[in-house]
Amino acid sequence: MTREDRIHEELRELAAKQVALGEVRGVPAADPVNVPMIRHWLAAMGDANPVYLDQGLAPPAMAQVWTMQGLRTGARGRSPVDDMMTALDAGGYTGVVATNCEQTYHRYVRVGERLTAATRFTDLAGPKRTALGVGYFATWNITWYVEDDEPVAEMLFRVLKFRPAERPAERPAEPSPEPSRREPYPLRPATNQDTAFFWEGTKRGELRIQSCADCGELRHPPGPLCPRCRSADRTHTLATGTGTLYSYVVHHHPPVPGREAPFVVGVVELPEGVRIVGNVVDCPIEEVTIGMPLRVTYRSMDDRLVLPMWTPGEA
Amino acid sequence: MRTLTAHEVTTGTALPPSSVELTPTMVISTALATMDFTPVHHDTALARAQGSKDIFLNILTTMGLVERYVTDWAGPAAVIGGINVRLGVPAYAGDRLSFEGTVVSDADGRFTVEVRGRVSLGDHATGTVTLTLPAGRAG
């Protein structure tokens, strides 16, 4: 059993345990439904609907606000979701993005009523490949009750917990002769001491492949050790910039910041003997085929980032 | 503010488009009004260090703005029964959130409106809002 299989098994077991816990009651809201918080919320939202303050009702979309922890720490019981999130973090799925929020309101709550949230963990699905990285979709339901145990609102909430495919690196401000006018591309590649040479290369229009300085073995993506002779001495060689499409996917959903779907993500086999991931561009999606000859092209995404992409080439 | 009556609305009715300027003040004041103190909603430097372009709207606010978009059109006596939202790209400070909507079902005064909220990067929130409208008088 690989380490990945073990992580998956542990996550599945924990998910089953959390589901079996059923509905777990939280502590009652710090404050009952009240006019100052409603007034503040309406002003911030720019909502001029007079019905709430006229009739002493809370806007239904405020349901979750009443039981938010705010800046108070330790003011909330542990919910079945917390352990699941902790385990996903520990498994390397540290990224989080919410994907669905579905609220049902049985009735509008009134000023003076105090809400209590109860949470049920309902599902863990994955691992799945997504545009953000490999991850799990975690789903839970919250029901809000008023004092006499009457459910007044419910919510289904789903998040994607993912392994960030790329980590934006902290980098020193680069001296720029002119103020930048281009909108920065929102996704940054992971740049560290193992990968910096690659991104320096793309800026110069070079496709650099890491090679072992001792045995000459090529490797991509770059890493600290040679997988053949375990030498930590490395250098790089220049690829010719041709390749063939080994495999690909067409990305439709979810949306990716800075990109317009659908787009093609390909695995390109280089004649040098390594494979590299990149977008296939300048080609109608229906004409993309496995085995097609490709040629590298360098696309400037903003003032600092050049990405290698692949266009149809001559056979 | 007048409320629409069930007689005035039918499947296919389009809501007037509307948009919200996402100033930093808007992003921060709504995050705090929804009791959400997560730093990515008010601390620009921290949001950028985590790979975001800027601070961005929190989900409780997205829900509130979808609700407001529908009640601005339907009027104060409309009763919202539910809001289902699929979340897309982040709505960053400095952007504009533009809503459009269409009534997609209509049964005995209970309506479903399909809503789409877009920012410059694409769809921020798409989904449905269910509501009931007063019957009003025919004719």
Interface residues (C-beta under 8 A of the other chain):
Chain A: M37 H40 W41 A43 A44 M45 G46 D47 A48 N49 P50 V51 D54 P59 P60 A61 M62 Q64 V65 M68 Q69 G70 L71 V97 A98 T99 N100 C101 E102 Q103 T104 Y105 Y108 R167 P168 E170 P184 P186 R188 P254 P255 P257 G258 E260
Chain B: M1 V20 M26 S29 T30 L32 A33 T34 M35 D36 F37 A49 Q50 G51 S52 K53 I59 L60 T61 T62 M63 G64 L65 V66 E67 R68 T71 D72 P76 A77 V79 I80 G81 G82 I83 N84 V85 R86 L87 G88 V89 P90 L121 G122 D123 G127
